């Protein structure tokens, strides 16, 4: 996709239009209750955006970076204080996909939007947690995470 975007006209429509990854704490007990109609905001708290993949974000990236078969989105650091994590028991990555227009795949609507658990945490929220995340596209692509 990346190599194709550089060759396509500006007005081309790319599907999916946008993929966003974000991270934050999740309460898995409340997640199970969400089957009964609760929204994702009832059991998940967004703490930081990891990256956005869209036609615009890739074009912006390549304005400032030389194209190659390997590149990385900027590394981000998320500081999770006890106030943020209290009452939650997991740190997760959540994916949301804007397919086209207002059509979206959100929390648990697809195999692509099932939360990825990074770490189990104590729901008492007793200490600060710092996580560094970076998505790389190379021979072994993926999301790289480390807890400090």
N, C-alpha and C positions, 0 to 999 in steps of 0.2 A: 504494500500500500504506500509506503513512504516513497519509494523510488517512482511509483506511478504518479503521485501527486505533483511532483516537480514537472511532469510532462503535460499535465492536463490544463485545459483552459480554466480561467478564474470562476466562470459561472457554472461549473460542473457540480452536480449534487452527489455527495458521497454518503453512502449508507453502510453502516450506521453513521449518523451525523455527529455524534459525540459519545465518548466513553469517559466516565469520570470515576476515579478511585479516591476514596477518602477513608480516614481511620478515626476510631474513637472507641469508647467503652460500650459494651453490650450487656444487658441483664438477660441471661438465657432463660430464667424462670418466666419473666414477662414476655420473652419472645414466644414461648410455647402458648401463652395466653392470646397472642396476636392472631391466632387462627380464628378466634372468636370475634374478630372485627377491629381490634386495636390497630393503630397505625405504627409504623416503624419508630416514630418519635416517642412512643410510649416506652420503648425499651432500648433505644440507642441514642447516644449523644455524639454528634459530630465534633471532633476535636481538631481536624486538619485535613486539607485537600492534599492528596499525594500527587496526582497529575490529571490532566485532561488531554485526551487524544481526539482531535478534530482536524478538519481541513485547515481552519484558521490557526490552531495552536502549532501544527506542524509547519505551516508556512512561516509563522513568526519565529519558530525555532531555527529554521534554516536561513533566515535573514541574518542571524548572528553566529551561526555555526557552519563549518564546512561539512558537506554531505559525505557520509561514508556508510558502509554496511553495519557499522556499530555506532550506537550513540546511547546516551543516557539522559533521562529526564533529570532535572535538578534534584539533588538530595534535599530532603526536608527533615526537619527535626520537630517533633511534637512533644511538648511538655504537658504531662497529665498530673495535675495537682490532686491532693486528696479530695478537694471540693468537687472536682470533675469526676473522679472515679468512685466516690462513695455510692454504694448501692448497686454497683455493676461488678460482674465477675469475669469478664473477658475483654481483651483488646482485640479488635477485629479490623479487617479491611472490607469495605462495602463498595460494590460496583453498581453504578447506575448507567444505563445505556439509553440514549435518545436515538431511537431507530430512525424516525422521520417525523418532522413537525412536532406535534404533541404526543405522538406514540412513544411510550417509554417502557423499558423493562426495569423494574425496581426490585427492592428487597424480596428475595425468594420467588420471584415470578419466572425464573429461568435457572438452569444450571449455571449460567454465567453470572447470576446475581445472588448466589448463595454466599453468605458471609464467610470470609476466610479468617479463622482464629489464629492470631499471632501469639497470644499468651493468656493463660489463666491468671487472674489477679484476686486478691482478697477484697470482698465487697465492703469491708470496713473502711477502705480508703485511707490507710494509715501513712502512706509515704508517697513521695513524688516518683513518677515514672517518666523516663525520657526514652523516646523511641526515634530512631533515625531510619528513614525509608527512601529507597530509590528504585525506580523501574529502569532496567537496562534492556536494550535491544541489541543482541549480538548472537554469537553461535549458541550460547546458552542463555536465552532471554529469561527474564523473570523479575519479580519484586524481591529486593534484598532488604533485609530488616535486621537491625541490631538494637538491643536494649542497653542503655548506658546506666 
